[in-house]
Amino acid sequence: MSPKKTPSATYRIQFSLNFRFADARDLIPYLHDLGVSDLYASPRFRARKGSSHGYDVTDPQRVNSELGTDREFEELVQRLKDYGMGLLLDIVPNHMAASAENPWWTDVLANGRSSPYASFFDIDWQSPIDKAPAAAKLVLPVLGDLYGDALEKQEISLRLEEDGFWLRYWESRFPLDPKTTKPILVSCLAHAREAFPEDHPAVLGLLDVIERVGRLPGRDALDPESISARRTGGEVIRRHLWQLFRDDADFRRCLETTIREFNGSRGEPASFDLLDRLLDVQPFRLAFWRIAGEEINYRRFFDINDLVGLRVELPEVFAARHATILQLVEDDRVAGLRIDHVDGLYDPRAYLERLTQACAARSAARGSPRPYVIVEKILGANEQLPEDWPVDGTTGYDFLNAVNGVLIDAHGVDLLEAVYEKFTGEATPFAETSFRGNCVVMEHLFGGELRRLGHHLARLAARDRYARDVPLSELLRALVSLTACLPVYRTYIASGEAVSPRDRVYLERALAAARGRVKSDLFQQSAFVFLHRLLVLDLPGASEAEHRDALAFVMQWQQFSGPVMAKGLEDTAFYIHNSLISLNEVGGDPLRIEPPLDVVGFHLFNQERLERCPATLNTTSTHDTKRGEDVRARIDVLSELATEWGERAFRWRRWNRSKKKEVEGREVPVPLEEMFLYQTMAGAWPLDAGEVADFGERLVFCMHKAAREAKLFTSWAAPQPEHEEALAGFITRILDASEENRFLKDFCRFQKRMAFHGALNSLSQVLLKIASPGVPDFYQGSELWEFSLMDPDNRRPVDFQKRARLLAELAAAEHADRAALIEHMLLHWQDGRIKLYLASRALDFRRRHNALLLEGDYLPLHPTGKKTENVCAFVRRKEKSWALAAAPLLTTQLVEPNHMPLGQQVWGTSGIVLPDDAPLEWRNVFTGETIKAGSTHRKKWLLLKSVFRHFPVALLEAGTF
């Protein structure tokens, strides 16, 4: 079944305590006027209290009360419908919060494998590295200290609460297995019998509860009847206990005495034996957080311990997780779904087929087509979305990197690499930095996952006559090297299918690269030969059970490789190799063997996009990008000013050396940090002088996060306060506005030049996003200049009232005198109205002619004359309707700061050649002027001096609409 009407443009908002359903509802008129067709919203389901993003879902069947009520959500949906708009809703199938706020997770903590939700989470109950006794335990790395020390500091304590006995660790809660509470109750009974006769209500009540606890099935009983009896009996016990505690003061005193005994006394280690024994018989083990990398035995979202992986591949888990989502589809309350972190799923294609089929069935009940569906999928260089996935596209990181490449001078990239090598004394290629980052995170963040894969691999090798003598250490070394060399986030080998040519190519490339990195001896050769056969499932003679076991390994490895790439590339290498940090973006090439896309490559990218995935999103900023689109567009200018940038960077380092502090024999910041800092400052420096005062604090936070992500001198796992304090002190000193600070004056002069050309880059970027194949996506607030850094900086509150007011003023001024408005906007480009005007006019055109820009032919236009490298232009054509987009590039070659690239003086006789059947007369969507093409019997052309006469980018329309 075909999807609903594809959006003409989406606008991403982040729900939070500061921006709720009612706020989004009130925003709809503005978004409609802006030209947006669909509100693209972060998750709506109940999340952890205070969540600023909504991805830590605790209950997928309830609305998040911090965001509003069901009624307020309905009002938002209705307001969208009133304006002919839709809701594109973000959903999170891969993981949930590992929190006491999550009833499914809490049930697992209380009941272990006998919980009806035990199979919902991806838990390895028999982890080969667990130090716990033979009984299956869930390792919870939540303690800030070694277990014994935390226990004897009384940081772990026993409590009775309304919903039963709990262990408290600061603000965290962990339920007790009700079957294990008998020692508490027996001790309490002893106190009661000392104080009261046998017929006292406290004694009788305790005897009744103890008898009920004794009848409870143990958590090793996994048959449905026992599980049901345990669940029902446990609830009765909890209610009865709380009633006794609440209503009987004598019982309450006895239990409080018992709990004090269990909680021990500081300085008396033996007094904690009771609580230690109680903890020892729980289905879980409280552990020091720093052992997570080695001993955690549940799949996490990346390395985040409090986000646990869901086994959504199981039908019962899928049904429970998606019940409310499918009801929203059936009730026609969502127009589309965005699937978060699709690569984290066991079998992405199978999941997507199940989801789209379920959506189609629900929609068909109303006689409607299925919703628009996109996935958060990071595509590697030249990687395509699998053709057999039943989705409309991705969230658009591939477009972000493609359009960013067009704004970069490839020659300047090489010069910047040379500058960086000289500045840092480090000549390591980016591909090597990426490889090392992947290896580092496998060792330090994913050691437990790697060891479990290793044990599985050893079991498989033991059944193979050629691999059984290869030591496990060599098998693991080969697996690590292979995983670190994979040029994409993951492959998609699944049950019952041959390995696709696509996956085979990526595996063989990775294997070849990995082989080249290790010593070629008998063991290593045998390890790689075995890995190759295993990963492509070439297992002659294997039984059906052995084949299933091999496939299980491959699919688990595929879930592992994505987080490795995300943490090793995005959250390590991107903060180490800082030659041009605008290239260090989500979806960026981990190898960088080839330069960024040039204009020709961008055209090929767009043509392929139109053919393969025309309804995919075109994004330039998201809540996950490393820096906002305007920051990135500014930093790209450095590729045009590489030589000057190098001179200034060395000058600034010389001037600022006295502002550094020495830590452990090194000056802080170290060179790679200093280069990152100067580029970040140049990219994010506020245009509004009133924002400069707060910028220093934001910059310090950014640098602390970047340093921890780099994992060289400090890290999240082992923060080094002295290094971080030295970074903060350096930033404070270089931002000193006194006359003595030569650096800041020189920096500001240079930055003003970057800011102007960066603004022109941003305008080009917005136009190309809207006119290219795909659906343009805007991140909240980015319709004005928006200089955010990595999260949570990019989730700061957005002044929507200001944006709505400015848009209304633009509409009125345009109606009164468009030429005067444009002249004023160009003169005062710093206030951002020029970007807002461009976006609103282009989005309005897109909404009115969505079929043209969604389905129309894509025809690259070839520049002529002296400015062939300074323009990207193409035509979109559908039947007799035409649109032409043209954007200037590398503008430092065209104009000086504050001189717009307009007219004859800039463009001379350069032009663009039109298709033979193109119209001769065109109308500029931004200026309203008519432009006539020149022609001979051989060709038609437009002169760039006419295309860019009054406005720095051009969207032209022609033909019949």
N, C-alpha and C positions, 0 to 999 in steps of 0.2 A: 504494500500500500504506500502510495507516495506521501511525502511529508506535507504538513500544513504550509501555508504561504511562508516562504523563506523571509526572514527579517531583511529590511533594507539597511538597518543600522542598529547596533546594540549599545547599551550604556551600562557599564558595570558599577554596581554600588555594593558597599560593604555594610551589612547590618551590624549593629552593635548597640550597647546601652545608650550611646549618644546619637544613634541614627536608627530609628525603629520603623515598623510598618507604617505608622501614621505619618512619619516624616517622608517616607517614600511616596505615600499616597499624595501628599501635598506637593511633591516634586513633579508629578506627572505633567501638569500643564506646561511647565518649563521645558521638560524633555521633548514634549510634542512640538513645541515651537522651535526647539533646536533642530528638529528633523529626525529624531530617534523613533524607531518603530517598536523596539522591544526593550523592556527593562531587564537587565541581566543581573540577577541577585545572588548574593552569597547564601549559604544554607539557611533554611528557616526552622530546622528541627531543634529540639531541646539540646543544648550544649552545656559544657561546664559553666558554672556561675562566673560571670564577668568575662566570658570569652570575647575576644575582639575580632574573631574571624569566623567562628561557627563550624570549624572542621573537627572539633573535639566533641562529636555528637554523643550524647548520653542516652537519648531515647528517640528513636526514629519514628515513633508513632505519635509524638506530641509536638505541638508548636512550642518554640522557645518563648517562654513567658517574659523574658527580659526584652524581647523584641516587640511584644504586643500580644494581643489576644487573637483567637480564631476569628472573631468578628472584625477586628482591625485588619487582619490579613484579607478577609473577604472584601472589605472596603477598598483595599489596595487593588485587588483583582478587578473589582467592578469599575474603579476609576480608570484603570488601563483599558477596559473594554469600552468605556464611554468615549475614550479618545481613539478608539480603533487600534490600540496597541496590545502587545502580548507580554507575557512573563516568561523569561528564560531562567529556569531555576537550577542552581548548583546542587548536586547531590553527591554524597560521599559513601560509595559502596565498599571501599577497601578497608576501612578501619573505624574504630570507635574509641571513646575515651576509656582508659583503664582507670576508672574512678568509682568511688562509692556512690556517686550520683547516677551511675549506670546500673539499672536493676539487673540486666543480664549478667554483667561482669560480677556484681555483688553476689549473685546466686552461685556463680562458679566458685568464688572465693569461699563461700560457706559450705558448698557441697562437693567440690572437686569434680571428679569424673561422673558422679551421680547426678550432677545438675543437668536439667533438660537443655541448658545452654552451653554445656561443655563443648559440644561439637561446633558451636557457632564461631568460636575463636580458634585461631591457628596456633595451637599449643602442642608442644612436644612433651607429653607427660613423662616419657621415659628417656629424657635427655641423657646421653652417655657421659656428659660432663657434670651432671648434678651431684653435689656432695651429700645430698639428702639421703636418708635411708631408702630401702628398696621401695617403700610406698611412694606412689606418684605424687610429686609436688610441683606447684607453680612457683617459680622463682620471681620474687618482686623486689627489684633493686631500687628501693625507695629511701633507704636510710642515709643520713648524712655522715655517718660514722660507722665503724666496725660494729657488728651486731652486739657483741658482748658489752662493748663500751656504751652503746646507746641504751641497752637494757639496764645497766647499772647506774646510768645517769637519770633513770626514771623518765626517759623520753618516750618509752613505750609503756602504755598503761592499759589496764582492764577497766571497762565501764559497762554498766547496764543502762541501756537506753530503751526508748519505747519499742523499738523493733529488735530487741534482743541484746545479747552480749556482744560487745565490740572491743577490739583493740584500737587504741588511739596512738598515733604518732604525729605530734603537733596537730595540724589541721586534717590529716588523713585518717580515714576510718577503715577497719578491716573486720568483717563479721566472723564470729567463731562458728565452726562446725557445731551445730546443736548437740550432736552425739558426744562431743568432747567436753561439754560443760559439766559433766557429772562430778568431777573433783571439786569444782567451785560449789556446787549444790550440796555435796556431802560435807564439805567443810562448814558451810553455812548451817546445815542441819545440826552439826555438833555444837555450834554456838547457841543455836535455838534451844537444844535440849539442855544445855547448861543453865539456861535462864528461865525456861518455861516447861510446864508439864507436857506429857505426850499428847493431850487432847487440845493443846493450844493451836489456834488457827495457823500460826506461822509454821509449827511443826507439821501439822497435817497437810498444809499447802505444799511444803517442801517434799514431803514423802510422795505426794501425788505427782509433782513435777519430776522427781527422780525416777519414779516408776515409769512415767511416760518417756523420759529420755532413754531408759533401758530398753524400751520396746522399739525405739527408732531403728530402722535398718541402717547399717553402716554405709559409708560412702563407697565401699567396694561392691555393693549390691547394685548391679546395673540393669536389672530387668525392669520393665515399665511399672509393674505393680509395686516393687520396692521403692522406686524413685517417687512414685505418687504418694505412697504411705509416708515416706521421709519428708516430703514437701508439706503435706497436710499436717503431719504430727509436729513438725518444727514450728509451723505457724501457730498451732494451738499452744505449744509450750511458750513461745514468745509472748503471746497475749496474756496467758495465765501468770507468767512471771511479772510482767509489767503491772498487772492488776494488783498482785500481792504487794509489790514494791510501792505502788501509788497509794493503796488503801490501808495497809497494815503497817503502822509505825514500828511495831516490834520486829516484824520481818525486815523492814528497811534497815534498822540498826544492825541486825545480824549480818545482813548482806554487805552493808558498808564496812563492817569490821572485816569480813572475809576478803573483800576487794582490797582493802588496805594491806592485808597480809600478802595477797598475791602480788601486789605492786611493789613489795619489798621496801627496804630502808637503805638510804645512801650510806656507803661505807661498810655495808654488811653484805658481801657477795653472796653468801649462802641464802640470804633472805629472798633472792631472786630466783631460786631454784623452782619454786612453784610456777611462776610465770614462764620461766624457760621451758619447763616440761609441758605446760599448756600450749605454748607456741609450737613446740616440737611435734605435736599431734594434729596440727592444722593442715588443710590441703595446700597451704602456701608456705613459703619461707620468706620472711622479711630479710633483706640483704642490703649490704652497702652498695650505693648506686654505682660505684666505680667498678664493680665486677660485672656490670651489665654486658660489656663488650665480650666477655668470655662465657658467662654462665646463664644469661637470660634464655629462657626456653619457650618464649612465645614470639611470634613474628610481630615486629613493630612497624610503624610508619617511619621509614628511614631508621634513625637511631634514637627516636623519641620514645622513651620508656613508657610514658603514660598515654600512648596511642597504640592500641592493640589491633592486629590484623584480623579481619573477618573472613570466614570461609564462605563467601557469597556464592561459590560454585555449587554448594549444596542446595537443593530445591527448597528445603524448609527454611534455610537461612535467607535465601533470596526472597521467599514469600514474606517472612517476618520483616525484613529490612525494607521492602518496597511496597508494603500494603498501603501505607498512606500516600506514597508517591503515585501509585497506580490509581488510587481514588481521586487524587487531584487531576490526573489525566482524564479519567472517566467523567468527572464533573466539569471538564473544560476550563479548569482554573489555571492551567499552565499551557503555554504555547510551545515550550521547548525545554529540554533537559541538558545540562552540562555535566558530564561524568568526570568526577575528580579522580586523578591518579589512576588512569585505566591500566597502566603498566604494572601496578601493584597486584593486579588480579591474577589468579591461578591460570585462567584461560580467558583472556579478554574477548576473543571472538565469540565463544560460547555464551559468555555473559551478555554481550551486546545483542546477540540473536535472541536470547531469552527476554531481555528487556524490551527490545523493539517489537517483538511478537506480542508480548503482554500489553504494551502500549497500544499497538494496532487493534488488538481484540477489544480493549476498553473503549478506544475511540470509535470503533466500528459500531459498538452498541448505541452510540449517539448519531451514527451516520457521518462521522467526521474522520478525516485522515489522521495518521499518527502525528505526534509532535515532532518538531525539529530537534535533532539530537547531535550534539558535538562531544568530543572527548578531549580531556587534557592529555595530550600526547606530545612529547618532545621528540621531534624528528631530527636525526643526525644529518650531516652533510649529504645531500643527494638522496636521502632516504624518503621513500614514499609511504603514505598511510596504506596499510594492507587493503587491497582491493576488495577482499571478501568481508570486510567489516561493514555491517549495515548501518552506517552513520552518515551524517551530512558533512562532517569535517572535523577539524581540530580547533583548539582555542587560539591558534595563530602564531605560535612562536617562530615557525618557519618564515612567515611573512616578515615579522619583526627583524629577523636577521638578514633577510634578503634586501629589504628596503634600507636598512642601516648600511649595508655594503655599498649601495649606490651613492651614499653621502660621504664616502671615504675615498681619499686619494691613495690608490694602491702603492704608488711610488713612495708616498710619505710613510706608509706602514713600514716599509723596509728601512727607511731612514730612522724612524722611531725605534725600531728594534736595535739599530746600531747605537742610538743614544742611550737606550736602556742598558745595553750590554756594558757600555763604558761607565754609565752612572752607577751601576750595581756591581760591576766586575763579574757578572754572571752571564754565561753564554749558553745556558741550557735552552734548547728549543722548547716551544710550548708543548709539543706532543710528549716530550720526555717529562715535563712538569706534570702534565695530565696523568701519564702512566704512574709516576711516583705518587701522586695524590690518591689514585685508586688503590695502590698497594698500601699506603698509610692507613686509609680508612678501613680496609679489610682487616688489617692487623689490630687497629686500636678501637674501632667502633663496631666492627662486625665479626670479631673473633669467634664468638659463640656460634653465630650462623655458619661461619666458615668451617669450624670444627665439626658441626653436625653434618654439613655437606661432605666433609672429609671422611667421616665414619661411614656414611652411606656409600661414598665412592670406594672405600676400602672393601666394603661388603660385596660390591659389584665386581671389583677387581679380583677378589678371591675366587670367583666363579669363572674367571677367564684364564685360560691356560697360558696366554702370553703376558698377562699383567699381574698374575698372583704373586710373583716374586719381586715386583716393584715396591720399594718401601713406601709407606704412607706419606712420609715426609716429601718424597719426590712427586707423588701424585698430587699432594697439596700445592707444592711449588708450581707444578705445571698448571693446576687449576687457577691459582692466583694470577699467574702471568697471562694466561688466556683471558681471564675476566678483565684484567686491567687493560688488555689490548683491544677489547671489543669496541668497534667504532660507533656502535649504536647502543641505546639503553638496554635493549633486550631483543631476543628472537621470540618467535611465536609458534614453536613446535607444540602440537597438541595430539590428543589421543585419536587413533584411527586414521591418521593421515600421513602421507609421505612428507618428508621435509621439503619445504618450498625452495625453489631456486634462490629466492631472495635470502632466506635464512642460511642456506648452504654457503652462499658467497660470503656473508658476514662471518660465519664461523671459520671458514677456510682462511680468510684474511687475518682474523685474529690468531688462529693457530700458527700461521706462517710468521707473523710478527712476534708471537710469544717464543717460538722456537729460536728465533734469531737473538733472543735476549738471555738465553740460559746456556750453560755448558752442554755441549753435545756429547753425552756419554750414553752408555747402554741403557741405564735406568731412565734418563730423560727422554730418549727417543721412544722407548717403550711406553712411557707415561703419555706422551703426546699422541702416539698411534692409538692407544687405548681411548684417550679422551675424544679423539676424532670419531672413532667408531661409535662410541657411546652417545655423543651429542647429536650425531646424525642418525642414531638408532639403527646402525648397520650391525646387527647382532645375529649372524647366521647360527642356526642350531639352538637359539635360546627358546626356552619354553614360554608359554603364554604368561605364566606368573613372573618369570625372569624379565620378560619384555615389559610387563607392567611396572616392575620395580625400577627398571632403567628409565622408563618414561617418567615415573614419579621423581626421580633424581633430576632429570632434565628440566621438568616444569618447576621444581623448587629452585633450581639454579637460575632459571629465567626470572623468577621473582626476586632473586638475590642481586642479579647484575644491575637492575635499574637503580636501586638505592646506592649501590657502589658508585655508579656514574654520577648520580646526583650529588653525593657527598664528596667524591674524589675530584670531579671536574668543577661543578658549580660552587661547592662550598669549601674547596681547598685551592685547586689550581688557579681559579679565577681571582684569588686574593694573593697569589704569589708572583705570577707573571704579569707585570703591570706596565708593559710598554705602551699600550693604548687600551685603557680599561673599558672603552665603549664597545670593544669586541668581546669583553668578558660578560656575556649575557646568556640567560637561559635559552637553550637551543643552539648555542654557539658550537662551532666545529671543534671537537676535541683534538684534532690532529693539526689543523692549519697548514696542510701541505700546499693548498692553493690559496691565492689572495681572496679577499672578500669579493662578492659578486660585483661586476661592473654593469654598465647599462645593458650591454648585450645579454649578459647572464640574467639580469633582472627580467628582461623581456622573455627569455626562454622559460624562466621560472613561472612567470604569469601565464604564458601560453599553456604550459603543462598543468598548471593549477586549474585553468578554465576547462581543460579537457578531462581531468581526473576528479576534481573536487570543487566545483564552482560555488558551492554554498558554504565553504569553510570560512572561519573567521579570519579577518585581517586585524591583528592587534599591534599596538606599539608600546603599550604599558599594561601591566597587570599588577595584582597584589603580590606577585612572586618575582617580578623583575628586579634586577640588582640596582637599577636606578631609573628614574622617570624618563619619559621620551625626550623631554626638552633638555635634560642633563646629558643624555646620550648624544643628542644632536649637536650640542655645544662641543663636547669632547671630541667628536668626529672632526671638528675644525683643526685640531692639532695635526691631523694628517696632512693638511694643507700648509701648515706653518712649522713643519718638523724641525728644520734647521734652527729657526728662531727659538722654538720651544726648548731645544737642547741647550742653546746658549743661556737662556733664562734659568732653566732648571739647575745648571751648574752654578750660575751666579747666585741663585737663591740659596743653594746648599752652602756656599761659601759664607754668605751673609748670616745665615741662620745657625751656623755650627755652634756658636757661643750659646745658643738657646737650648741646646741639647743637654741631656743628663746621661751620665754613664751608668749602665746597669750590667753587672757581671762581665765587665771588660768590653762592652760594646756601647757605642753611642746610639741613643734612642731619640727619634726613629732611625731604624736601619734604612739603607738606601731604597729597598723595594717598598717599604712603608712610606718613605718620604715622597717617592714618585707617585704612589697611590694618593697620598694626601694632596699634593699640588694639583693633580688632575681632577680629583673630586671637588676641591675648592673652585677650580676654574669652571667646572660643569654646573655646580649647584649654587654659586654665589648669587644672592638675591638681587633682583632688579630694583626692588623697593627698599630704600635705605632703612625704613622702619623695621625691616625683618633681619637686619644684619646682627642686631644685639642677640637674638635667639639662635643665630646660625652657629655660633661657636659651640653651644651645648649639643646641637644636633650633630655637628661634625665630630665632636669627641665620642659620642655614642657610636657613630658610624665607624670611626677608626678602631674603637675597642672591639666592635663586632668583626670588622675585617681582620684584625690581628688574631682574634680567636679562631676565625675560620681558617686562616692560613696555617695555624697549628705549628708555627715555628718557634715562637718565644713565649706564647701564652695560648691557652685553648679553653674550650668550654669544660673539658674534663679536668684540666689542671690550670686554673687561672693563675697568672703571675701578677699580683697587684703592683709590684714595683715597676714592671715594664709598662703596664697600663697607665699608671700614674705619671710616668715619664712622658708617655704619649700625650696625655691630657695637658701636662704642664707645657710641653712644646707648643701645642696648638694655642694655648692661652697667650703665650709670649709672642708668637708670630702674628697674632690678631690684634696685638696692642696698637692702638690708633695714634700713639704719640709720634712726634716729629722725628724721633731718633730711629724709628722702625723703617729703614729704607725698603725692606722687602715688601711691606704692605702697599706702599705707594706704587712700586714698580709692578707688583702683581695686579693691582686694580687697573692700571693703565693697559696692561696686556689683556686682562680679563674683559674689559669693555669691548675690545676688538673681537674677542671670541664670542661674546654675548650677542653682538649684532649678527655675525655670520651664522652663529648657532640658531638664532631666531629664523633666519632665512631657510636654514636646513629644516627646521621644524615645520615651517609652512609647506615646503616641498613634501615632507613626510606625510602630513595630513592629507594633502591632495592625492598623492599616490595611493594612500590607504583607501580613500573613498572611491577612487575611480578604477582601481585594479580589480581583477576577478576576485571574488570573495565578498564577505559581509564585513563592513568596517565596524570595529569595536572601539569604544572610548572608555577609558578608565576614569572613575569619578574625579571631577575637577580638572581634567586635562584639556578641556576646551579653552581654558586660559593658560598662560604660561604656568608651569607647575614643576618645581625643581625639587622633587622628592628623591630621597635616597632609599636604601633597602628597608624592608619592613623592620619595625613597625612605623618608620617615618612616613611611609606611603599610605598609612591608615589614619593620618591626622585628620581632624574635622575639616570639611570642605564648606566654604562660604557660598552656599547655593543661592541665598538671597541676593548677594552681589552679582552672581552670574545671571540670574533672572532679570535683575534690574538693568544690567548692561545690555542684555539681549533685547529687551523692550526698547531701550534707548537707541540701539542700532537700527531696529526696525523703523522707528519714527524718523530718525535722521536719514535713513535710506529713502524713505518715502518723500521727504522734504527736498533733499538735494544729494543724490548718491555721489556725485563727483566731489562735492565738498567733504562728504563723510570720508571717502577713500583718501583724499589728500590729508585730512586730519589724522586718520589712523596710521598712515605711513609716517607722518611726522612724529607721532607719539606711539610708536610701535611698542615701547616698553610696557604700556599698560595692558597689553594682551588682547585688546579688542580686535586687532587685526586677525588673530588666530580664531577668535570666537566668530567673527564675521565669515571668514573663509569656511569654517566648519559648518555653520548654519546654512549658508547659501549652497554649499556643495551637497550637504545632507538633504536639503529640501529638493534639490534636483534629483538626487538619488531616489528619494521616496517617490517622486512623481514618475520616474523612469526606471524603476527597479529592474524590470525585465531586460532593458537595454544593458545595464551595468552588471547584471547577474548572468545573463545568457549570451549577450552580444559578442560577436567576433572581437578578438584582440589583435590589433595590427600595429606592430612597432613602426614608429616614424624615424626616418634617418635624417639627421641634421646635415646641413651643408655650410660651407664657409669656415671661418676661423674659430668658431665657438662650438665645434662638434662635441667636445668633451664636457660642455657646460650646460647641457639640457637633456632631460629624459622626457620623451613625448611618445604618446601612443593614441590610437583611435579605438573606440568601441563602436561597433556597428551591428544593428539588428534591422534587417529589411531596409526601410528608407529612413530610419532614425540613426543619428550620428552624435557621438560625443568625442571630444578631443581634450586630453589632459597634457599639460606641459609644465615642467618644473625645472627651475634653474639648479645647477650643481656647482660645487667647488667655487663658491662666489668670491673667495678672497682673490681669485684671478680676474674677477670682473669689476669689483667696486671697492672703494674704501669704506670704513665704517660710517653708518648713518647716511649712506648714499644708496638708494634702492637701485637694483639692477633693471632699470627701465629705459626703453627708447633707443634711439639711433646711436647715441654716444657709447652705449654699452654693447649693443648687439650688432651694430654695423649692418652688413649685408647678409649676415648669416640667416639661414631659414631652415624649414623642415619640409620634406617632400611628402605630399599627400598621395593616397591611393588614386588610381586612375579614375575610379567612379565616385570619388568624393565630391560633395557639393563645393561650389565656389564661394558661397556666402555663409558666414558663421556669426554667431552671437556669443559674446563673452558673458557668462553667467554672473561673474562678479561685478563687472562694470556696466553691463547693458549695452556696450558699444558693438557695432557691426564691423566685422573684419572681412575683407574680400581677398580671396586667394588669387595669386598670379597664375597664369597658365600659358602653355604653348601647346603645339600639337603633340608634344612628347610627354609633358608632365605638368603637374599642378604643385604649387608650393605656397606656404605662408611664411612671411618674413617675421623673424623673432622680434624685431623692433615694433611690429604691430601687435603681435601676440602679447608681448610684455610692455605695452605702451603705458598703462596706468596702474597696473597691479603686478606684484612680483611672481605670481603663479597664475596659470590660466586653465579654466574649464570652459570649453567652447561647445555650443550645440548647433546642430544643423539638421536639415531634412524635415520629415513629417513626424509629428508627435501626436 
